[in-house]
Amino acid sequence: MSLRAVIFDVDGTLAETERDGHRVAYNQAFAQFGLDIHWSVEEYGRWLQVAGGKERVEAYLAEHPDAAPNGVDLDALHEAKNAAYAAIVAAGGISLRPGVRRLLDELASAKVAVAAASTTTFPSLDALLRAELGPDWQDRFAALALGDVVVRKKPDPGIYHWALGALGSSYDTVVAIEDNRNGLLAAKGAGLAVVVTRSLYAKDEDLHEADVLASSLGEPASPATIVVDGAPHEGVVDLALLERLVERG
């Protein structure tokens, strides 16, 4: 079996977007809408357990109804949050994680298809990758499974099934790259081999089901700590490693 495609999660995987990006943008949107909400770094980590931006705010308001006594238009709030996030990215506040650009280039050279599977919206992904990869970033992706393309969010595997269908690839020819437990369980639920590059908010999560656990994708001059089959080493997550995951099944 040969590697046909790699599916990347976005937030926390392509870039550490949550703490200094989405969290800050949410707080700006809350203030804009006159809501009595301000998520600290720690509190936001708790609400990240709820997958999906609108779902996250809904869950918060269900627990804290006094924060929005007159209700709120969640669609409008989310649009304002996305605009605030785009401004943060445009100002250089978010960068790709180590090794992401390198691995994308390797996959392109090898003609291995790339997809994204995330609850993030297209405007948020566009803001990030336009700033980091340029206006033609979509040329690198064969499929984008984003936002509400499926009803159930990770850890449900539905978004991975959707991405596999869009790619026209079998699960056993594809590797997923994720950053946390919800994403890991979603990809595993679809039958994929999974590389987890642990993100800031996943530092204490149990990720033992990962086929590869890495501190990042790594760069040759700044290698990552990579654990395969329980054995740690310093190196990079590259095309050769992903191919081995598919070959061993």
Backbone as CSV, one residue per row, in Angstrom:
resi,resn,N_x,N_y,N_z,CA_x,CA_y,CA_z,C_x,C_y,C_z
1,MET,0.847,-1.188,0.000,0.000,0.000,0.000,0.886,1.242,0.000
2,SER,0.560,2.238,-0.816,1.371,3.454,-0.885,0.583,4.653,-0.367
3,LEU,1.304,5.650,0.103,0.696,6.866,0.635,0.063,7.666,-0.492
4,ARG,-1.239,7.933,-0.359,-1.962,8.690,-1.375,-2.272,10.116,-0.938
5,ALA,-2.466,10.307,0.368,-2.879,11.634,0.834,-2.545,11.816,2.311
6,VAL,-2.432,13.071,2.696,-2.247,13.452,4.095,-3.313,14.487,4.429
7,ILE,-4.022,14.265,5.536,-5.074,15.183,5.973,-4.604,15.899,7.234
8,PHE,-4.540,17.214,7.156,-4.107,18.036,8.280,-5.304,18.634,9.021
9,ASP,-5.279,18.552,10.330,-6.106,19.439,11.138,-5.528,20.851,10.976
10,VAL,-6.256,21.857,11.442,-5.794,23.242,11.272,-5.344,23.847,12.599
11,ASP,-6.294,24.176,13.460,-5.966,24.897,14.689,-5.177,24.016,15.647
12,GLY,-3.978,24.469,15.989,-3.095,23.704,16.851,-2.158,22.795,16.088
13,THR,-2.491,22.481,14.837,-1.682,21.567,14.026,-0.860,22.334,12.998
14,LEU,-1.527,23.058,12.110,-0.785,23.901,11.172,-0.117,25.057,11.907
15,ALA,-0.791,25.591,12.895,-0.268,26.721,13.668,-0.885,26.699,15.057
16,GLU,-0.173,27.291,16.017,-0.712,27.451,17.373,-1.640,28.660,17.363
17,THR,-2.851,28.430,16.908,-3.791,29.525,16.677,-4.668,29.853,17.874
18,GLU,-4.757,28.961,18.835,-5.815,29.087,19.832,-5.558,30.166,20.885
19,ARG,-4.447,30.070,21.596,-4.227,30.952,22.747,-4.151,32.430,22.355
20,ASP,-3.308,32.733,21.360,-3.058,34.129,21.004,-3.782,34.564,19.741
21,GLY,-4.605,33.666,19.187,-5.368,33.997,17.993,-6.859,33.956,18.254
22,HIS,-7.430,32.770,18.218,-8.880,32.641,18.379,-9.363,33.146,19.741
23,ARG,-8.639,32.859,20.811,-9.066,33.319,22.137,-9.163,34.842,22.185
24,VAL,-8.138,35.501,21.685,-8.126,36.968,21.677,-9.249,37.502,20.793
25,ALA,-9.460,36.851,19.649,-10.519,37.288,18.727,-11.901,37.113,19.350
26,TYR,-12.114,36.013,20.063,-13.388,35.834,20.766,-13.611,36.971,21.760
27,ASN,-12.590,37.287,22.540,-12.747,38.339,23.543,-13.055,39.688,22.902
28,GLN,-12.444,39.961,21.756,-12.748,41.205,21.051,-14.192,41.213,20.560
29,ALA,-14.653,40.077,20.051,-16.039,39.986,19.572,-17.029,40.094,20.732
30,PHE,-16.710,39.458,21.857,-17.587,39.570,23.024,-17.741,41.031,23.442
31,ALA,-16.623,41.759,23.478,-16.675,43.172,23.855,-17.483,43.978,22.844
32,GLN,-17.288,43.668,21.562,-18.019,44.379,20.506,-19.525,44.200,20.655
33,PHE,-19.947,43.020,21.107,-21.374,42.726,21.248,-21.899,43.032,22.653
34,GLY,-21.050,43.624,23.477,-21.488,44.013,24.811,-21.733,42.864,25.759
35,LEU,-21.048,41.751,25.546,-21.232,40.574,26.395,-20.244,40.600,27.555
36,ASP,-20.698,40.156,28.690,-19.858,40.121,29.886,-19.068,38.811,29.919
37,ILE,-18.189,38.666,28.934,-17.368,37.454,28.814,-15.944,37.875,28.474
38,HIS,-14.989,37.309,29.184,-13.577,37.473,28.823,-12.872,36.177,29.197
39,TRP,-12.443,35.438,28.184,-11.818,34.143,28.428,-10.333,34.304,28.708
40,SER,-9.917,33.878,29.893,-8.491,33.823,30.204,-7.856,32.666,29.439
41,VAL,-6.532,32.602,29.479,-5.825,31.502,28.814,-6.294,30.164,29.373
42,GLU,-6.422,30.090,30.688,-6.806,28.824,31.319,-8.267,28.477,31.038
43,GLU,-9.145,29.468,31.153,-10.567,29.195,30.938,-10.835,28.782,29.499
44,TYR,-10.149,29.426,28.561,-10.347,29.064,27.160,-9.957,27.609,26.921
45,GLY,-8.915,27.156,27.598,-8.521,25.762,27.465,-9.636,24.814,27.854
46,ARG,-10.399,25.193,28.872,-11.537,24.357,29.269,-12.579,24.313,28.159
47,TRP,-12.909,25.461,27.585,-13.976,25.507,26.584,-13.556,24.927,25.248
48,LEU,-12.260,24.756,25.054,-11.803,24.080,23.835,-12.244,22.623,23.791
49,GLN,-12.631,22.079,24.933,-13.124,20.701,24.932,-14.426,20.578,24.160
50,VAL,-15.102,21.701,23.943,-16.303,21.727,23.103,-15.860,22.051,21.683
51,ALA,-16.033,21.122,20.765,-15.578,21.313,19.387,-16.540,22.226,18.636
52,GLY,-15.976,23.131,17.844,-16.788,24.040,17.038,-16.975,25.376,17.731
53,GLY,-16.719,26.464,17.001,-16.779,27.786,17.603,-18.150,28.179,18.108
54,LYS,-19.160,28.045,17.267,-20.518,28.400,17.700,-20.976,27.500,18.842
55,GLU,-20.662,26.223,18.726,-21.039,25.277,19.773,-20.366,25.643,21.101
56,ARG,-19.133,26.134,21.016,-18.385,26.520,22.218,-19.077,27.685,22.931
57,VAL,-19.464,28.690,22.149,-20.138,29.848,22.743,-21.512,29.450,23.281
58,GLU,-22.231,28.612,22.536,-23.540,28.131,23.004,-23.409,27.418,24.342
59,ALA,-22.399,26.557,24.458,-22.198,25.811,25.696,-21.869,26.758,26.849
60,TYR,-21.052,27.755,26.566,-20.705,28.724,27.609,-21.943,29.482,28.078
61,LEU,-22.750,29.957,27.131,-23.935,30.736,27.488,-24.986,29.888,28.202
62,ALA,-25.032,28.602,27.879,-25.954,27.715,28.594,-25.572,27.613,30.066
63,GLU,-24.273,27.680,30.333,-23.782,27.601,31.711,-23.768,28.971,32.391
64,HIS,-23.651,30.048,31.580,-23.569,31.411,32.123,-24.581,32.306,31.405
65,PRO,-25.876,32.075,31.583,-26.883,32.847,30.844,-26.851,34.342,31.145
66,ASP,-26.353,34.732,32.318,-26.314,36.151,32.663,-25.300,36.925,31.824
67,ALA,-24.404,36.216,31.139,-23.412,36.901,30.305,-24.053,37.541,29.086
68,ALA,-25.212,37.042,28.674,-25.936,37.603,27.519,-27.426,37.589,27.839
69,PRO,-27.868,38.440,28.768,-29.268,38.381,29.219,-30.281,38.649,28.122
70,ASN,-29.879,39.351,27.079,-30.791,39.655,25.973,-30.569,38.754,24.764
71,GLY,-29.767,37.699,24.954,-29.465,36.808,23.840,-28.419,37.405,22.927
72,VAL,-28.005,36.647,21.928,-26.997,37.116,20.984,-27.157,36.366,19.672
73,ASP,-26.900,37.043,18.577,-26.904,36.424,17.254,-25.567,35.708,17.079
74,LEU,-25.579,34.391,17.222,-24.328,33.631,17.182,-23.642,33.724,15.832
75,ASP,-24.417,33.765,14.752,-23.804,33.881,13.429,-23.067,35.207,13.291
76,ALA,-23.701,36.292,13.723,-23.061,37.604,13.638,-21.846,37.685,14.558
77,LEU,-21.972,37.109,15.750,-20.845,37.091,16.676,-19.666,36.341,16.079
78,HIS,-19.952,35.207,15.443,-18.874,34.406,14.873,-18.226,35.124,13.697
79,GLU,-19.003,35.848,12.914,-18.429,36.641,11.829,-17.494,37.716,12.379
80,ALA,-17.908,38.368,13.455,-17.059,39.387,14.073,-15.779,38.769,14.630
81,LYS,-15.919,37.597,15.222,-14.738,36.902,15.737,-13.789,36.532,14.605
82,ASN,-14.322,36.045,13.486,-13.477,35.693,12.347,-12.749,36.911,11.796
83,ALA,-13.432,38.059,11.755,-12.796,39.286,11.272,-11.667,39.710,12.209
84,ALA,-11.899,39.589,13.509,-10.861,39.934,14.477,-9.667,38.991,14.353
85,TYR,-9.958,37.707,14.139,-8.881,36.723,13.971,-8.065,37.025,12.718
86,ALA,-8.739,37.350,11.622,-8.034,37.673,10.378,-7.106,38.864,10.577
87,ALA,-7.535,39.846,11.355,-6.697,41.015,11.614,-5.467,40.632,12.436
88,ILE,-5.644,39.733,13.398,-4.510,39.268,14.203,-3.489,38.556,13.323
89,VAL,-3.980,37.687,12.445,-3.089,36.948,11.547,-2.384,37.902,10.590
90,ALA,-3.137,38.847,10.012,-2.560,39.794,9.056,-1.468,40.642,9.698
91,ALA,-1.585,40.871,11.000,-0.588,41.668,11.714,0.642,40.844,12.103
92,GLY,0.669,39.572,11.698,1.820,38.721,11.986,1.768,38.043,13.334
93,GLY,0.577,37.955,13.922,0.457,37.386,15.254,0.512,35.872,15.317
94,ILE,0.385,35.193,14.182,0.365,33.725,14.145,1.288,33.240,13.031
95,SER,2.084,32.221,13.315,2.971,31.628,12.308,2.738,30.122,12.239
96,LEU,3.105,29.526,11.114,3.031,28.072,10.993,3.953,27.412,12.010
97,ARG,3.556,26.253,12.496,4.405,25.498,13.408,5.623,24.955,12.662
98,PRO,6.707,24.662,13.392,7.916,24.156,12.746,7.639,22.915,11.904
99,GLY,8.176,22.913,10.700,8.092,21.758,9.818,6.882,21.696,8.926
100,VAL,5.894,22.561,9.149,4.668,22.484,8.347,4.949,22.832,6.895
101,ARG,5.596,23.954,6.662,5.890,24.346,5.277,6.797,23.315,4.606
102,ARG,7.799,22.838,5.338,8.714,21.835,4.780,7.959,20.588,4.346
103,LEU,7.079,20.075,5.216,6.359,18.849,4.877,5.386,19.084,3.727
104,LEU,4.716,20.225,3.706,3.830,20.533,2.577,4.611,20.540,1.268
105,ASP,5.815,21.089,1.288,6.649,21.108,0.079,7.055,19.691,-0.329
106,GLU,7.406,18.854,0.653,7.769,17.465,0.353,6.603,16.723,-0.282
107,LEU,5.424,16.902,0.271,4.249,16.212,-0.255,3.928,16.681,-1.663
108,ALA,4.067,17.974,-1.911,3.811,18.499,-3.255,4.803,17.924,-4.256
109,SER,6.071,17.851,-3.874,7.094,17.310,-4.775,6.838,15.843,-5.092
110,ALA,6.292,15.105,-4.122,6.010,13.679,-4.310,4.628,13.428,-4.902
111,LYS,3.885,14.518,-5.167,2.525,14.415,-5.719,1.593,13.617,-4.807
112,VAL,1.770,13.805,-3.505,0.856,13.245,-2.508,-0.197,14.305,-2.206
113,ALA,-1.457,13.937,-2.312,-2.543,14.899,-2.105,-2.588,15.362,-0.652
114,VAL,-3.040,16.592,-0.472,-3.161,17.187,0.860,-4.588,17.686,1.048
115,ALA,-5.128,17.475,2.246,-6.460,17.987,2.589,-6.413,18.586,3.981
116,ALA,-7.430,19.369,4.303,-7.612,19.888,5.655,-8.937,19.373,6.192
117,ALA,-8.959,19.023,7.475,-10.192,18.561,8.127,-10.282,19.244,9.481
118,SER,-11.186,20.206,9.592,-11.215,21.038,10.787,-12.570,21.702,10.956
119,THR,-12.901,22.035,12.203,-14.107,22.820,12.442,-13.898,24.289,12.120
120,THR,-12.675,24.694,11.815,-12.429,26.092,11.475,-13.182,26.468,10.205
121,THR,-13.432,27.743,10.030,-14.130,28.220,8.840,-13.142,28.532,7.732
122,PHE,-13.652,28.600,6.502,-12.773,28.952,5.394,-12.135,30.325,5.588
123,PRO,-12.871,31.367,6.016,-12.212,32.669,6.195,-11.039,32.622,7.172
124,SER,-11.162,31.841,8.237,-10.061,31.741,9.197,-8.866,31.017,8.590
125,LEU,-9.127,29.925,7.872,-8.035,29.208,7.216,-7.397,30.070,6.141
126,ASP,-8.211,30.768,5.382,-7.694,31.639,4.328,-6.806,32.730,4.915
127,ALA,-7.221,33.321,6.019,-6.419,34.369,6.650,-5.043,33.838,7.042
128,LEU,-5.019,32.644,7.642,-3.758,32.056,8.086,-2.852,31.698,6.919
129,LEU,-3.377,30.936,5.965,-2.520,30.404,4.907,-2.207,31.440,3.838
130,ARG,-3.074,32.404,3.644,-2.750,33.499,2.724,-1.547,34.278,3.265
131,ALA,-1.533,34.497,4.579,-0.425,35.223,5.196,0.863,34.408,5.182
132,GLU,0.754,33.091,5.361,1.940,32.249,5.507,2.426,31.620,4.206
133,LEU,1.503,31.287,3.302,1.869,30.568,2.075,1.608,31.366,0.808
134,GLY,0.919,32.500,0.927,0.646,33.322,-0.242,-0.751,33.119,-0.791
135,PRO,-1.140,33.953,-1.769,-2.521,33.937,-2.270,-2.910,32.658,-2.997
136,ASP,-1.939,31.869,-3.435,-2.233,30.634,-4.165,-2.225,29.402,-3.260
137,TRP,-2.398,29.596,-1.967,-2.277,28.475,-1.036,-3.250,27.346,-1.340
138,GLN,-4.426,27.667,-1.895,-5.417,26.614,-2.158,-4.926,25.611,-3.191
139,ASP,-3.966,26.009,-4.012,-3.422,25.085,-5.009,-2.749,23.885,-4.355
140,ARG,-2.374,24.011,-3.105,-1.705,22.920,-2.394,-2.700,21.876,-1.872
141,PHE,-3.990,22.203,-1.845,-4.979,21.346,-1.194,-5.948,20.748,-2.199
142,ALA,-6.100,19.430,-2.111,-7.047,18.728,-2.982,-8.453,18.739,-2.410
143,ALA,-8.590,18.948,-1.100,-9.915,18.949,-0.465,-9.855,19.752,0.820
144,LEU,-10.949,20.449,1.109,-11.077,21.218,2.346,-12.365,20.792,3.048
145,ALA,-12.224,20.075,4.140,-13.371,19.667,4.956,-13.405,20.599,6.161
146,LEU,-14.208,21.646,6.073,-14.161,22.723,7.059,-15.534,23.019,7.642
147,GLY,-15.524,23.617,8.829,-16.738,24.173,9.406,-17.842,23.159,9.586
148,ASP,-18.962,23.434,8.935,-20.173,22.642,9.136,-20.449,21.652,8.006
149,VAL,-19.404,21.128,7.354,-19.648,20.151,6.280,-20.257,18.868,6.843
150,VAL,-20.037,18.632,8.132,-20.711,17.526,8.816,-21.361,18.082,10.078
151,VAL,-22.399,17.405,10.541,-23.142,17.902,11.702,-22.374,17.661,12.992
152,ARG,-21.837,16.464,13.146,-21.162,16.091,14.386,-19.684,16.451,14.297
153,LYS,-19.166,17.065,15.338,-17.782,17.521,15.369,-16.867,16.429,15.921
154,LYS,-15.561,16.624,15.763,-14.598,15.725,16.387,-14.885,15.672,17.888
155,PRO,-14.798,14.499,18.509,-14.136,13.267,18.086,-14.936,12.352,17.167
156,ASP,-16.122,12.751,16.752,-16.836,11.958,15.753,-15.992,11.897,14.477
157,PRO,-15.897,10.736,13.824,-15.041,10.603,12.638,-15.646,11.142,11.355
158,GLY,-16.854,11.712,11.422,-17.553,12.110,10.202,-16.768,13.022,9.288
159,ILE,-16.039,13.978,9.851,-15.316,14.921,8.999,-14.194,14.221,8.240
160,TYR,-13.633,13.156,8.836,-12.604,12.387,8.127,-13.216,11.518,7.038
161,HIS,-14.381,10.958,7.295,-15.066,10.219,6.234,-15.391,11.153,5.067
162,TRP,-15.815,12.368,5.379,-16.117,13.355,4.332,-14.861,13.671,3.528
163,ALA,-13.755,13.899,4.214,-12.504,14.230,3.525,-12.019,13.078,2.654
164,LEU,-12.123,11.850,3.165,-11.719,10.690,2.365,-12.558,10.592,1.102
165,GLY,-13.863,10.849,1.221,-14.724,10.824,0.048,-14.344,11.894,-0.954
166,ALA,-14.025,13.092,-0.461,-13.632,14.179,-1.356,-12.314,13.881,-2.055
167,LEU,-11.418,13.201,-1.354,-10.129,12.830,-1.939,-10.245,11.636,-2.876
168,GLY,-11.261,10.807,-2.673,-11.366,9.569,-3.432,-10.315,8.564,-3.021
169,SER,-9.922,8.611,-1.745,-8.859,7.741,-1.245,-9.385,6.802,-0.171
170,SER,-8.790,5.619,-0.100,-9.125,4.656,0.936,-8.406,5.027,2.229
171,TYR,-9.040,4.730,3.354,-8.477,5.104,4.655,-7.070,4.558,4.866
172,ASP,-6.775,3.384,4.275,-5.486,2.753,4.525,-4.370,3.290,3.642
173,THR,-4.650,4.353,2.878,-3.613,5.011,2.073,-3.399,6.456,2.519
174,VAL,-3.989,6.807,3.661,-3.995,8.204,4.113,-3.492,8.290,5.551
175,VAL,-2.735,9.335,5.838,-2.277,9.628,7.195,-2.887,10.951,7.637
176,ALA,-3.332,11.009,8.883,-3.840,12.253,9.466,-2.783,12.860,10.373
177,ILE,-2.748,14.182,10.406,-1.870,14.897,11.330,-2.752,15.767,12.211
178,GLU,-2.699,15.512,13.499,-3.569,16.164,14.473,-2.738,16.737,15.619
179,ASP,-3.425,17.376,16.571,-2.700,17.980,17.689,-3.282,17.644,19.053
180,ASN,-4.470,17.036,19.102,-5.085,16.790,20.411,-5.914,15.508,20.396
181,ARG,-6.497,15.204,21.543,-7.195,13.924,21.685,-8.458,13.851,20.843
182,ASN,-9.250,14.906,20.803,-10.460,14.864,19.983,-10.131,14.565,18.526
183,GLY,-9.112,15.227,17.998,-8.720,14.986,16.615,-8.166,13.593,16.404
184,LEU,-7.357,13.138,17.364,-6.805,11.784,17.293,-7.917,10.749,17.243
185,LEU,-8.909,10.879,18.110,-10.002,9.906,18.141,-10.831,9.957,16.864
186,ALA,-11.026,11.159,16.318,-11.781,11.282,15.070,-11.075,10.564,13.932
187,ALA,-9.771,10.795,13.798,-9.015,10.166,12.717,-8.933,8.655,12.908
188,LYS,-8.705,8.221,14.137,-8.657,6.785,14.407,-10.012,6.135,14.141
189,GLY,-11.083,6.861,14.442,-12.417,6.336,14.192,-12.698,6.106,12.723
190,ALA,-11.969,6.830,11.864,-12.095,6.642,10.419,-11.079,5.644,9.886
191,GLY,-10.273,5.063,10.781,-9.337,4.018,10.388,-7.972,4.493,9.958
192,LEU,-7.658,5.778,10.148,-6.405,6.329,9.648,-5.252,6.132,10.623
193,ALA,-4.049,6.041,10.069,-2.845,6.204,10.876,-2.745,7.680,11.239
194,VAL,-2.260,7.968,12.451,-2.289,9.346,12.940,-0.946,9.751,13.538
195,VAL,-0.462,10.892,13.081,0.663,11.580,13.704,0.079,12.704,14.551
196,VAL,0.446,12.764,15.819,-0.011,13.855,16.679,1.175,14.736,17.041
197,THR,1.091,16.007,16.673,2.065,17.005,17.105,1.388,17.796,18.223
198,ARG,1.670,17.420,19.423,0.944,17.931,20.594,0.973,19.460,20.635
199,SER,-0.200,20.067,20.812,-0.295,21.527,20.876,-0.281,22.003,22.326
200,LEU,-0.222,23.317,22.508,-0.129,23.894,23.852,-1.274,23.444,24.748
201,TYR,-2.483,23.472,24.215,-3.640,23.138,25.033,-3.836,21.634,25.197
202,ALA,-3.008,20.835,24.547,-3.105,19.376,24.680,-1.948,18.808,25.491
203,LYS,-1.250,19.669,26.225,-0.022,19.231,26.899,-0.260,18.135,27.933
204,ASP,-1.467,18.071,28.489,-1.741,17.063,29.517,-2.670,15.951,29.036
205,GLU,-2.985,15.922,27.753,-3.937,14.932,27.248,-3.283,13.570,27.018
206,ASP,-4.070,12.531,27.183,-3.638,11.160,26.898,-3.728,10.934,25.392
207,LEU,-2.590,10.719,24.759,-2.539,10.556,23.303,-1.906,9.219,22.927
208,HIS,-2.088,8.218,23.776,-1.356,6.966,23.588,-1.762,6.217,22.325
209,GLU,-2.934,6.518,21.759,-3.363,5.814,20.542,-2.634,6.288,19.280
210,ALA,-1.891,7.378,19.381,-1.207,7.920,18.201,-0.168,6.936,17.670
211,ASP,-0.076,6.824,16.359,0.978,6.005,15.753,2.335,6.672,15.910
212,VAL,2.333,7.996,15.836,3.535,8.799,16.062,3.131,9.977,16.938
213,LEU,3.906,10.231,17.980,3.683,11.390,18.842,4.920,12.271,18.766
214,ALA,4.738,13.535,18.390,5.880,14.416,18.166,5.647,15.775,18.807
215,SER,6.745,16.414,19.202,6.642,17.758,19.761,6.294,18.775,18.688
216,SER,6.658,18.484,17.449,6.292,19.270,16.265,6.649,18.409,15.063
217,LEU,6.473,18.933,13.864,6.944,18.203,12.677,8.457,18.306,12.540
218,GLY,9.038,19.331,13.150,10.487,19.445,13.201,11.127,20.017,11.953
219,GLU,12.313,20.552,12.145,13.157,21.040,11.061,14.531,20.396,11.200
220,PRO,15.249,20.183,10.091,16.575,19.568,10.202,17.497,20.291,11.183
221,ALA,17.430,21.624,11.199,18.288,22.391,12.095,17.719,22.500,13.508
222,SER,16.464,22.116,13.669,15.801,22.180,14.973,14.859,20.991,15.095
223,PRO,15.423,19.794,15.311,14.609,18.573,15.272,13.591,18.503,16.399
224,ALA,12.551,17.742,16.136,11.506,17.492,17.120,11.826,16.220,17.895
225,THR,11.192,16.073,19.045,11.212,14.799,19.756,10.059,13.963,19.219
226,ILE,10.395,12.808,18.662,9.416,11.965,17.980,9.398,10.591,18.642
227,VAL,8.203,10.117,18.962,8.054,8.802,19.587,7.307,7.891,18.623
228,VAL,7.963,6.800,18.223,7.360,5.791,17.357,7.493,4.447,18.061
229,ASP,6.372,3.750,18.241,6.380,2.453,18.923,7.045,2.541,20.295
230,GLY,6.813,3.643,20.986,7.331,3.807,22.335,8.776,4.232,22.430
231,ALA,9.450,4.348,21.281,10.869,4.689,21.284,11.069,6.131,20.831
232,PRO,11.579,7.014,21.693,11.786,8.409,21.301,13.103,8.614,20.564
233,HIS,13.105,9.549,19.645,14.328,9.975,18.982,14.157,11.412,18.528
234,GLU,15.252,12.042,18.145,15.211,13.404,17.624,15.224,13.342,16.099
235,GLY,14.360,14.110,15.456,14.317,14.086,13.996,13.192,14.937,13.458
236,VAL,12.738,14.592,12.263,11.641,15.323,11.629,10.585,14.326,11.158
237,VAL,9.354,14.778,11.124,8.280,14.009,10.491,8.337,14.345,9.015
238,ASP,8.696,13.354,8.205,8.882,13.604,6.778,8.099,12.592,5.945
239,LEU,8.227,12.719,4.645,7.516,11.837,3.724,7.847,10.375,3.989
240,ALA,9.114,10.078,4.242,9.525,8.691,4.460,8.819,8.084,5.671
241,LEU,8.691,8.848,6.749,8.012,8.343,7.941,6.532,8.103,7.663
242,LEU,5.888,9.014,6.965,4.469,8.840,6.648,4.257,7.630,5.745
243,GLU,5.152,7.419,4.809,5.052,6.249,3.933,5.176,4.957,4.728
244,ARG,6.052,4.944,5.731,6.212,3.740,6.551,4.938,3.434,7.336
245,LEU,4.254,4.468,7.790,3.009,4.246,8.531,1.965,3.552,7.667
246,VAL,1.875,3.953,6.411,0.912,3.340,5.496,1.342,1.921,5.136
247,GLU,2.624,1.728,4.913,3.119,0.413,4.501,2.910,-0.648,5.574
248,ARG,3.025,-0.242,6.835,2.886,-1.248,7.896,1.427,-1.522,8.244
249,GLY,0.509,-0.668,7.768,-0.919,-0.891,7.940,-1.396,-0.773,9.363
